Amino acid sequence: MRARDVVIVGAGVAGLFTALQLAPRPVTVLTARKLGRGGSSPWAQGGVAAAMAPDDSPALHAEDTIAAGAGLVDDAAARVLCAEGPARIDDLARYGVQFDRDATGAYKVGREAAHRRNRILHASGDQAGAAIMAALNDAARAAEHIEIVERVVVEDLLTDDKGRVGGVLAFDVDRQTRVDLAAGAVVLATGGLGGLYAVTTNPVRAKGHGLAFAARAGAVVRDAEFVQFHPTALDVGVDPAPLATEALRGAGARLLDADGRAFMVDYDAAGDLAPRDVVARAVATERAAGRGAYLDARDAVGPSFPTAFPPVYAAARDAGLDPRAETLPVAPAAHYHMGGVQTDLYGRASVEGLWAVGEVASTGVHGANRLASNSLLEAVVFGGRIAEALRDGAVIPAVNAAAPPDRLALPPAPAPQAAAEQLRRGMADAAAIVRDAAGLARMRSIVRTLRAAPDLTSGLLSGCVAADLILAGAAAREESRGGHTRSDFPERAAAAYHSQARLTVDGAVAVDPAPPRAHSNDE
């Protein structure tokens, strides 16, 4: 393959939107599968948050975003997200996304947890992710400046002797061979890591490989310990677990125990619309106490379920349940990673030549607890800012960039099934909603054993690195905040601080909890 100017790794919402916004600069998008058949973006239910309603404003949206983030949202990042959000919604519409509108042509907006205004835009009911992806796929295929290279699995980043990123090491599935792809700039849009956990709403293959690529190239990973668990995955024995979107509770659905008692008022004054971390812990607590947790949408949605929430309805019916007439058993499931590759407000990582966007990035907008439906907005707002920075800027190619020799010695394959299951079970036991020092230490030992296994593959190595970044961050953070709860440190620290993780020369994770600071960085 010839050298490229800009390479984007990943073809979800973040990757494709960034590519489209780069016009007319040539860009190559790499995807491990056929376009539209991979990633988590099509799975995104609910919608995308933006201050589009007459009674709303970017300032109010930013206030809600900051409040939900438990002290760790960067004020400047939140202002950027919310101020630029409406314009990026208009861009999505220009690319062909058909958002739901009322009879006057205005966007329909709904409510989700911790939002004080109706600001959730939907597309095809609760299928925003799929609708946005379908439109972006079509737009990307039609764009003359975008080259889409399918069935190419990225395994690592290429770096030169100055530490600059200059391309990717990839495996060409069709040719069954490894290739070095040089690039002047690499944008990681690789998504999340829910597949590291035994119960997740993400594709099982989503195991945080992009985090591992960036960390091995020397990039800082910020706040890796903050993993958001969606409180209402359907507990029907399916892997990955079907998601019962938060929009159901926005529409009036309630969480009940096995006796039919609404329990969320016991945990938060906002009841069923409390922030996600609060609801997830409440559901986990009720289940652990033997009282169970069930979502009741019979009165709130009832007969309209098949048309209002078709994916949830279909998943329930596949499990033999009828949500129009009965409650749905639910459980928390790994859903979204708030931490990621540390970036500035234009998506630049701490290593020259590397950028990150979407769930793999830590822009500062999510803090310790992501506000519902801000994820798709983050992908397009910061994708647009990366494109702005790269569209007309000079890209200086790295010289003699190469992959590390030890990576070339590994089989280019996913994790062996037994090892993958051990990793997922262990992370669910040690690093899920409630953690403690002993469990985290045991799991880090398991990760070290897996990394030393004779059947180690490139996929298993990257999954282990991503897992260890979470574990090390969780062990270092001796407090409970947002999506991170320590049973041995149940109180929140007096001052908020970020953790910053790097890999040492021997591949170990070193965590540097940053000193407490005011979160108004204008970087």
Buried (B, 14 or more C-beta within 10 A) or exposed (E): BEBBBBBBBBBBBBBBBBBBBBBEBEBBBBBBBEBBEBBBBBBBBBBBBBBBBEEBBBEBBBBBBBBBBBBBBBBBBBBBBBBBBBEBBEBBBEBBBEBBEEEEEEBBBBBBBBBEBBBBBBBBBBBBBBBBBBBBBBBBEEBEBBBBBBBBBBBBBBBBEEEBBBBBBBBBBEEEEBEBBBBBBBBBBBBBBBBBBBBBBBBBBBBBBBBBBBBBBBBBBBBBBBBBBBBBBBBBEEEBBBBBBBBBBBBBBBBBBBEEEEBBBEBBEBBBBBBBBBBBBBBBBBBEEEBBBBBBBBEBBEEBBBEBBBBBBEBBBEBEBEBBEEBBBBBBBBBBBBBBBBBBBBBBBBBBBBBBBBBBBBBBBBBBBBBBBBBBBBBBBBBBBBBBBBBEEEEEBBEEBBBBEEBBEBEBBBBBEEBBEBBBBBBBBBBBBBBBBEBBEBBBEBBEEBBEBEEBBBBBBBBBBBBBBBBBBBBBBEBBBBBBBBEEBEEBBEEBBBBBBBBEEEBEBEBEBEEEEEBEEEE
